[in-house]
Amino acid sequence: GPAPSSNPMVKRDFIDPMQALHGVRQALNLPIKADGAHVEDMSEHKVMFKGTSGALSDPTAKLCYMAKEDGSLALTWRVETDIGDNWLLSYMDAKESSKVHNVVDYVAHATFQVYKWGLADPTEGKREIITNPWNLKTSPLTWLSDGHNNYTATRGNNAIAQYNPDGGNDYENNYRPSPKNLKFEYPYSPDMNPPKTYIDASVTELFYTSNICHDLYYMLGFNEKAGNFQVNNRGQGGKGNDFVILNAQDGSGTNNANFATPPDGQPGRMRAYIWTRANPPRDASFEAGTIIHEYTHG
């Protein structure tokens, strides 16, 4: 589409981000209060709103172009608001605070293709596509946010899951699936070989089962005060910054799985290995009983 004749980001002929937030609140009737809130710069043309209430994490806004249906470009403030049931990216016109060009709801499209809770292993049933599997009473930030950052990969307040073929400790930089529109839907069958060909499905399954464990055990009393695994404890007691590091197809061993449990405030670590005694090899991430057993060690 036709590009603007000049760069409006340089000319600064656009509404300020606080106006954009107020415009989104009014247009979408969001339960966010911003009286007394202020703006903090995060990077060039990106800000965070501090002092709001009603959102699970501080809203942000980023100045960016959006392609309209006619192919032309509109300068917008992309306002991000996570209110639990909806995690919205709202594209507010940067010149008119009453015009919202588009809204993307991440939460409404978060799907996981997995063996549903209750199936011990792939022999007991088929995989299903499940939408928003978290329990907002036990994971109010969802599984894909820690209250400070919203993620599009297998990472959140309770756990971070990734491929770890060399068995090392540098999990932050390891590969993890990050699908478009939060659709964690990947092919898998027990006959697939070698295991790395279905690593996306493996990491997704491990992330799903471990988060279900978090939510279930929370209801049974393994909460913040009891020393559970969470980055952000939201003022509920205990020590934070200790999600579970989930290593799928970990290369440090075979035919097993294990869980390292340091004191509260330090991340736990689960390693799910490949079972090489089977033909084709089996992936421990798909053995729910194994993952539940290891998580219980936490």
Legacy VTK file of the C-alpha trace (Angstrom):
# vtk DataFile Version 3.0
C-alpha trace
ASCII
DATASET POLYDATA
POINTS 298 float
0.000 0.000 0.000
1.012 3.649 -0.284
3.482 4.793 2.340
3.175 8.151 4.102
4.935 11.009 2.313
6.760 11.937 5.510
7.665 10.206 8.734
5.049 11.167 11.359
7.097 9.482 14.069
9.668 12.232 13.585
7.126 15.049 13.278
5.306 13.834 16.440
1.908 14.824 15.082
0.106 12.083 17.009
-1.831 11.752 20.243
0.101 10.861 23.368
-0.021 7.250 24.608
-2.166 8.073 27.638
-4.869 9.374 25.309
-4.593 6.122 23.377
-5.070 4.070 26.556
-8.126 6.099 27.548
-9.503 5.707 24.030
-9.111 1.928 24.140
-10.692 1.747 27.603
-13.733 3.655 26.419
-14.083 1.947 23.048
-13.829 -1.583 24.462
-15.330 -0.907 27.900
-12.284 -2.357 29.636
-12.268 -2.693 33.456
-9.021 -0.735 33.706
-8.708 2.404 35.814
-5.962 4.865 34.928
-6.683 7.801 37.240
-3.320 8.987 38.496
-1.405 6.640 36.187
1.799 7.769 34.510
3.883 6.760 31.523
7.357 5.222 31.675
9.522 4.888 28.568
10.565 1.314 27.741
12.308 1.984 24.423
11.903 4.314 21.475
8.178 4.727 20.759
7.214 2.155 23.423
5.888 2.970 26.883
4.452 1.269 29.956
1.561 2.619 31.985
2.312 2.514 35.718
-0.273 2.994 38.422
-3.277 1.495 36.637
-5.619 -1.083 38.145
-7.821 -3.786 36.667
-5.178 -5.453 34.478
-3.022 -8.461 35.346
0.102 -6.676 34.139
0.997 -3.076 33.395
-0.504 -2.051 30.039
1.925 -0.990 27.323
1.686 0.999 24.111
3.918 0.994 21.055
3.778 3.352 18.101
3.642 1.327 14.887
2.122 1.106 11.443
-0.792 -1.203 10.697
-1.914 -2.314 7.238
-5.581 -1.485 6.658
-7.966 -3.493 4.483
-7.460 -1.120 1.539
-3.709 -1.713 1.664
-2.813 1.690 3.065
-0.869 2.147 6.282
-2.262 3.698 9.437
-0.052 5.033 12.194
-1.364 3.527 15.430
-0.695 3.076 19.078
-0.721 -0.675 19.696
-2.098 -0.805 23.224
-1.570 -4.118 25.041
-3.910 -4.921 27.935
-4.068 -8.254 29.766
-7.277 -8.483 31.805
-7.280 -12.253 32.325
-10.161 -13.455 30.207
-8.881 -11.288 27.363
-5.309 -10.366 26.411
-5.786 -7.625 23.853
-3.670 -5.834 21.289
-5.746 -2.815 20.291
-4.601 -0.688 17.369
-5.739 2.847 18.209
-5.413 5.486 15.516
-2.478 7.703 16.481
-4.345 10.871 15.480
-7.903 10.081 16.600
-8.319 8.627 20.083
-11.807 7.368 19.262
-10.880 5.214 16.269
-9.777 1.613 16.883
-8.556 0.008 13.654
-8.217 -3.570 14.894
-8.189 -5.717 18.026
-6.359 -9.025 18.471
-7.301 -11.206 21.443
-4.414 -13.544 22.279
-6.252 -15.378 25.022
-9.189 -16.255 22.785
-6.822 -18.032 20.422
-4.458 -19.798 22.838
-4.764 -23.466 21.870
-2.721 -26.525 22.794
-2.791 -29.824 20.904
-2.058 -32.355 23.635
-3.056 -35.564 25.345
-5.702 -34.213 27.681
-5.261 -34.502 31.434
-6.366 -37.968 32.518
-4.575 -39.881 29.752
-1.438 -41.548 31.072
0.283 -42.023 27.714
-0.384 -42.081 23.937
-1.789 -45.629 24.071
-4.834 -44.436 26.038
-6.323 -41.941 23.616
-5.899 -39.297 20.974
-4.578 -35.775 21.209
-7.092 -32.932 21.383
-6.967 -29.192 20.763
-7.732 -27.432 24.040
-8.397 -23.711 24.368
-7.206 -21.714 27.385
-6.543 -24.741 29.632
-5.451 -22.710 32.658
-7.476 -22.191 35.816
-7.678 -18.439 36.454
-8.205 -19.048 40.179
-4.806 -20.732 40.464
-3.042 -19.124 37.476
-4.636 -15.660 37.295
-1.823 -14.463 35.030
-2.556 -17.409 32.674
0.260 -19.737 31.666
1.708 -17.235 29.193
2.424 -14.204 31.370
4.299 -13.420 34.560
2.529 -10.120 35.186
5.449 -8.153 33.764
5.807 -9.784 30.361
3.359 -11.570 28.089
4.851 -14.429 26.093
4.007 -16.119 22.817
6.219 -19.138 23.524
6.103 -21.943 26.113
6.951 -19.608 28.959
4.981 -17.967 31.738
4.651 -17.471 35.469
4.722 -21.159 36.383
7.142 -22.722 33.918
9.484 -22.283 30.988
9.788 -25.230 28.563
12.387 -25.763 25.858
14.413 -28.263 23.806
17.668 -29.213 25.545
19.510 -31.743 23.362
22.972 -31.096 24.813
21.819 -31.387 28.422
23.315 -28.011 29.330
22.098 -25.351 31.729
21.697 -22.402 29.329
17.943 -22.834 29.029
17.185 -19.153 28.363
18.682 -19.314 24.869
17.338 -22.748 23.959
14.692 -23.340 21.320
11.024 -23.281 22.313
7.955 -23.147 20.054
6.512 -19.672 19.505
3.584 -20.049 17.096
1.558 -17.371 15.380
-1.700 -16.549 17.157
-0.734 -18.753 20.122
-1.718 -21.958 18.333
0.495 -24.593 19.940
-0.653 -27.265 17.506
2.024 -29.593 16.129
2.109 -33.033 14.495
3.009 -36.084 16.557
2.525 -39.828 16.576
4.415 -42.465 18.586
5.787 -43.873 15.320
7.627 -40.674 14.378
11.415 -40.928 14.422
13.882 -39.429 15.228
12.433 -37.652 18.275
13.722 -34.224 17.284
11.266 -34.208 14.358
8.409 -33.675 16.831
10.177 -31.448 19.345
7.483 -28.745 19.128
4.819 -31.237 20.184
7.101 -32.559 22.921
7.799 -29.158 24.481
4.102 -28.247 24.256
3.034 -31.463 26.005
5.589 -31.017 28.775
4.519 -27.397 29.280
0.841 -28.387 29.381
1.163 -31.253 31.864
3.439 -29.330 34.215
1.133 -26.316 34.284
-1.863 -28.545 34.972
0.121 -29.961 37.901
0.751 -26.431 39.150
-2.939 -25.556 39.032
-4.112 -28.809 40.600
-1.527 -28.801 43.385
-2.321 -25.154 44.096
-5.924 -26.134 44.856
-4.572 -28.841 47.166
-2.523 -26.321 49.153
0.793 -26.080 47.297
0.500 -22.313 46.908
2.827 -19.331 47.299
3.094 -19.612 51.085
3.875 -23.309 50.727
6.794 -22.538 48.394
5.338 -23.374 45.002
6.968 -22.579 41.664
6.128 -19.103 40.336
8.007 -16.059 39.068
5.453 -13.596 40.410
3.748 -14.435 43.695
1.539 -11.320 43.499
2.067 -10.492 47.153
0.588 -13.801 48.308
3.624 -14.856 50.350
6.616 -17.093 49.760
9.520 -16.276 47.473
9.100 -15.675 43.752
11.418 -15.894 40.744
11.253 -19.679 40.825
9.273 -21.150 37.962
10.058 -24.695 36.836
12.640 -25.087 34.079
11.294 -27.836 31.807
13.840 -29.485 29.524
12.301 -31.675 26.826
14.421 -34.370 25.159
17.208 -33.486 27.576
20.538 -34.831 26.386
22.116 -35.356 29.807
20.616 -38.839 30.173
18.288 -41.490 28.785
15.514 -43.819 29.946
14.480 -41.652 32.873
13.428 -38.220 34.103
14.357 -36.213 37.172
13.505 -33.101 39.166
15.927 -30.854 41.055
14.321 -28.960 43.955
16.366 -26.094 45.439
15.058 -23.874 48.283
12.065 -21.598 47.688
13.065 -18.638 45.538
15.230 -20.654 43.153
13.841 -22.305 39.987
13.140 -26.011 40.002
14.371 -28.060 37.039
12.756 -31.032 35.360
14.601 -33.093 32.772
12.564 -35.361 30.511
14.721 -37.871 28.647
14.356 -40.082 25.604
13.647 -43.763 26.261
16.127 -45.440 23.920
15.200 -49.002 24.928
12.012 -48.752 22.871
11.843 -48.942 19.086
11.200 -46.298 17.970
12.483 -44.324 20.969
9.879 -42.887 23.326
9.748 -39.340 24.670
9.139 -38.980 28.424
7.275 -35.710 27.860
4.304 -37.717 26.558
4.220 -40.013 29.610
1.951 -38.026 31.915
2.584 -40.382 34.812
6.312 -39.714 34.583
5.891 -35.938 34.470
3.366 -35.919 37.325
5.684 -38.116 39.390
8.627 -35.785 38.818
6.633 -32.619 39.501
5.506 -34.130 42.794
9.163 -34.229 43.865
8.992 -30.422 43.828
LINES 1 299
298 0 1 2 3 4 5 6 7 8 9 10 11 12 13 14 15 16 17 18 19 20 21 22 23 24 25 26 27 28 29 30 31 32 33 34 35 36 37 38 39 40 41 42 43 44 45 46 47 48 49 50 51 52 53 54 55 56 57 58 59 60 61 62 63 64 65 66 67 68 69 70 71 72 73 74 75 76 77 78 79 80 81 82 83 84 85 86 87 88 89 90 91 92 93 94 95 96 97 98 99 100 101 102 103 104 105 106 107 108 109 110 111 112 113 114 115 116 117 118 119 120 121 122 123 124 125 126 127 128 129 130 131 132 133 134 135 136 137 138 139 140 141 142 143 144 145 146 147 148 149 150 151 152 153 154 155 156 157 158 159 160 161 162 163 164 165 166 167 168 169 170 171 172 173 174 175 176 177 178 179 180 181 182 183 184 185 186 187 188 189 190 191 192 193 194 195 196 197 198 199 200 201 202 203 204 205 206 207 208 209 210 211 212 213 214 215 216 217 218 219 220 221 222 223 224 225 226 227 228 229 230 231 232 233 234 235 236 237 238 239 240 241 242 243 244 245 246 247 248 249 250 251 252 253 254 255 256 257 258 259 260 261 262 263 264 265 266 267 268 269 270 271 272 273 274 275 276 277 278 279 280 281 282 283 284 285 286 287 288 289 290 291 292 293 294 295 296 297
